[in-house]
């Protein structure tokens, strides 16, 4: 009888312990952990380190509300990459990953996870939402990986970047941050603000100059500038290396891409040795961008296009449109369109007419 009582006691204890353990696991599985808050991201990284067994060379990190996915180098076979998933405190994997052509050279595409400040995840999320200002905005996903690099033959071997995807109640946006989590810019092209944005607007033009100067750290030496309805395109000396580089200014601010700078955009006057490139430079401070709407109306009237609209504005330093003229002048050229009729007018920087090409 005593033996049976002891056996029942041990079974009851084991059953109770099992119930407690199951309850603890259940609580952990169904807890409302948000990977974009608190220490959830760093907890995941520690769990990955234990699973991988040491320092991690990552191909990418994807963070969603409930999960973190890591693609990392196999320590036993450095040419292979495996995938791990972290969910509610538990890590699954490794699962083999098929690398695409941009990822094949793992020595260039991998980065040390120790160099990424995952403790900044909550701060990055807050900063991205503040910059985007999307109604009901919430972080949908964060991706950390190397950017594309043209220098290495279109591979993912550029700088490490965070891409933050934001979903709102009516629209979406995204943000980009550097490896330390500092926001570099936002993409608002999918918002209603982008639909309403116009570079022809007087308010936008007044803001453009100071914002471009701010992005360049002050002085902006231009080679050419074109104003379209939704963006302002320009070539300028890069503040990093002094090379002529193409830029775009729009609702997202000043941006540039390696792809847009692949070709040779040297002016024909320089290629034919008519002028040195230094002769064609002009300073942004010399241009009153807010003059554009007034010149647009003036040009359409001059071309006898009363219902005409400006198709684009250009600002450049070139020779006057006179026979065999070699006199350089920094000028506006306003192109107007009305139905099938079009023409253009040149003005100097103060708005004096230099040349008119009426509709034919």
N, C-alpha and C positions, 0 to 999 in steps of 0.2 A: 504493500500500500504506500509506504514511504517513497519507494522507488518510482511508483507511478506519479505521485505528487510532484516529485522533483522533475520528472520528465515533462509533466504538464506545464510546470513553472518555466522550464527552459524553452519550451515551444512557444509559450505565451510571450516570453521576453524576446525571442527571435522574431516572432510575428510583429510585435510592437516596434522593434528596431527596423524591420523591413518597411513597415508602414511609415515610420518617421523618415527613413531614407527616401522612399518613394515620394513622400510629401515634399521633402526638401528639393528633390530633383524637379518635381512638378512645379514648385514655386519658381525655381530658377528658369525653367523652360517657358513659363507663362508670365514671367515678370515683364514689365513695360519698359525695358531698357531701350533708350534712344541713342544710336551710335553717334549722333551729332551733338550730344550733350555730355557734360561732366567728363569722367575719365574713361568712358566706354571705349574710345578708340585706342587709348594706351593699354587698356586691359587686353584688348584684342591682340595688339602687337606682342605683348608678353606671352600670351597663349600661343601665338605663331612661333615665337622663338623657342619655346619649349618643344613644340611639335617638330620644327625643322632641326633643332639641336644646335643652335649657335647663331652667329651673325647672319643676316638675311640680305642677299642680293636680289632685289625685286625687279620684275618687268613692269608690273602695275599693281596698284591698290585701288579697289573700288569699294566705296562706303555707301551703304544705303541705310535706311532707318533701322532695320532689324539685323542687318548682316554686314560683314566685311569680307571681301574676297581678295585673296593675295595670290599673285602669280610670281613664283620665285624660282631661282636657280636650284637645281638638285645638287646638294653638296657632294654627293658621291659621283655624279656624272655632270660636270659643269656645262656641257653643251645642251643639257635638257632643262626644261622648265616645267614645274608642276603647279597645280592649283590647289589652294586650301580655302576652306570657308569657315568663318567664325560665326556661330549663332548661339546667343544666350549663354555664353561662357564655354561652349564646346567647339572644338576644331575638328573638321572632317577633311579627309585627303591623306596623302597626295593623289591627285588625278592628273595624268599626263596631259600636256598642252601642245597643240600643233602650232608651231610658229609660222607666221606669214613672211613674205619676202622682206618686209620692212623691219622684221624682228630677228631675222636669221643670225645676224652677227651679234651674239649675246654680249660680247665684250663691250660693245658700244651702246647697247640698248638698256642694259641693266644699271641699276643705281643702288647705293647702300641705303637700306631703310633707316639706318641710324642718322642719316643726313636730313631726314624729313621730320619736322616737328609735329608729330601727330597729336601732341598735347594741345596744339593750337586749333584743333578741329572745331571746337565750339566757337572760338573767336572768329575763325574764317567763316563759319556759317552765319554768324551775326553780322559781320562786316559785309558779306555778299548780299544779304537781305536788305541791309541799310542802303547800299549803293544802288541796288536794282529798284527798290521802292515799288514792288509789284503788289497789287491788292491781294490780300490773303496769301502772300507768298510763303512757301515752305521749301526747304531743301529736299530735292528729290534724290539726288545722287552726287557724290564727289568721286572724281577719278584722278589719280596721281600717276603720272608716267612721263617719259621723255617726249618732247615735241619733235616734229619732223625736222630733218636737217638736209638741205640741198647739198651742202659741202661734202657729205658722205654718200651721195647717190640716193637721196630720198629714203633715208632710214630714220627710225625713231632714235636718234642719237643727239638731239638738241638738248636744251636745258630742261630740267625737271619742272613740270608745271602741275598745279591743281586746276581742274576744270569743275566748276560748281554749277549744277543744273538746278534751276528754281522753277517751281510750278505754282501758279496763282489760281485764283478762282475763275479768272477770265483770260489770262495770258501767261506766257512763260518768258524766261530770260536765262542768262547764264553769266558767269563771272570766271575770270582767270586769275590765279595767284602764283607767286613764285614758290620755290621749294620750302621757304620758311613760313609760307602762309600769308604773305603780304599781297593784298589785292592789286593787280596790275591794270585791270580794266573790266568793263561789263559789256555784254551784248544785249541790246534792247531792241533788236531788229524785229522781234516778234510781238512787240507791244503796240498799243494804240498810239502812244507818244511817237513812235517811229512813223506811223502812217500820217500823222499830222505834221511831222517835222519837215521843214523846207529850208534849204540853204539860201533860198532867195529872200527869205524873211529878213526884214531890217534888224529885228532883235537878235536873230541868229548870227547875222553878219557882224553885229557889234560885239558879240561874245566870242566869235571865232578867233580874231587876232590875239587877244589876251590868252585864250586857252592854248593856242598853238605855241605862243611864246613860252607859256608855262611848261609845256611838254618838252620844249627844247632847252629850257633853263635860261631863257633870255633871248639873245640874238638869233634871228632866223635869216639865213642867206638863201634866197630863192633863185631858181633857174627858170621856173615857169609855174603858173597857177591857173587852174580851170575850175570854174564854179558851175556845177550842175544843180538840178533841183534838190536832190537828196544828199549830195555830198560835195565836198571841196577836195579836188585832187591837186597835189603839187609835188614838184621836185625841189629838193633843198639839200644843202650840205649837211651830212649827218653829224650831230654833235659828238658822236663816238669816234669816228675815224676821218671825218672831213670829206668822205666820198659822196657824190651826188646820189641821192636815194629817193625813191617814190614813197609818198605818204598819202593818207586819206584822212580827212576830217569829216565826221558825221555825228549822229546822235550819240555814238559811243566814244567821241573824242578823237584824238590823233592815234592812228594805227599804221602799221606797215607790215608787209609780209615778204618773206624771202622769195615766194613765187612771183610776186609782182615786179621783183627787181632782177629777174633772170636775164632779160634781154638788154641790148645796148640802146639806150635812149639818148645818146649824144646828139645834140642839134646838128642839122645839116651844115650850118655855117661853120661849125667847129670841125666837122669831118672833112670839109673841103678847104680847111685852113684859111677861110676868109677872116675868121676871128678866133681868138683864144677863148676858152670857156670862161675865164675870169672877166672878159669884156661883157658877158651876157648876164652876170649876176646882178641882182638888185635886193634891197633890204625890205623885209616885211613892214618895217616902221614907215617906209615911204608910201605905203599903200593904204588908202582909206577904203576899206571894204564896204563900209556903210554907204558909199557913193553908188554902189551897183544898182539899186532899184531906180534911182533918179536917172542914171545913164541909160538904163533899159528903156524907160519911157521915152527918153529923148531920142534914142536910136530908132525905135519903131516909128516915131513921128517923122524923123528925118527920112526914112525909107518909104514914107507914104503907105504905111501898114497900120491903119488906125485900130484894127482889131488884132494886130499882131502880138505875139508873145515871145519873150526871150527864150531861146533854146539853150544857150550857154554864154558864159563870159570867160574870156581868157585875159591873163595879164602876163606880159613877157617883155624882155628887152631885145628888140630886133631893129633892123633898118626900116626907115620909113618906106611906104609903098610909092616911091617915086622912081622914075627911070634912072637906073645906075646909081641910086643913092647909097652912100655908105655911112650915113649919119645914123647912129644908134639912138633909140629913144625907148624909154619904158612906157608901154602903152596898154590901155584897155582895148579889147576888141569885143563888141557886142553883136551876137548873131540873133537875128529876129526871123520869125516864121509866121506866115498867115496863109493857111491852106497850103497850096503848092508853091507859093511865092516865098522867097527868102533872100536875105542880104545881110550885110554887116557894116559896122561903122567903127573906125578907130578913134580913140580919144587919148589925150595925154593925161597925166595924173591929176590935173586940176579940172578936167572935163572939157577941154577945148578940142574941137574936132580936128582930126589930122587927115582922115580919108574916109570916103563913103563908097560902098559898092552896092548900088541899088539892085532890086530884083530885076531879073532879065525876062 
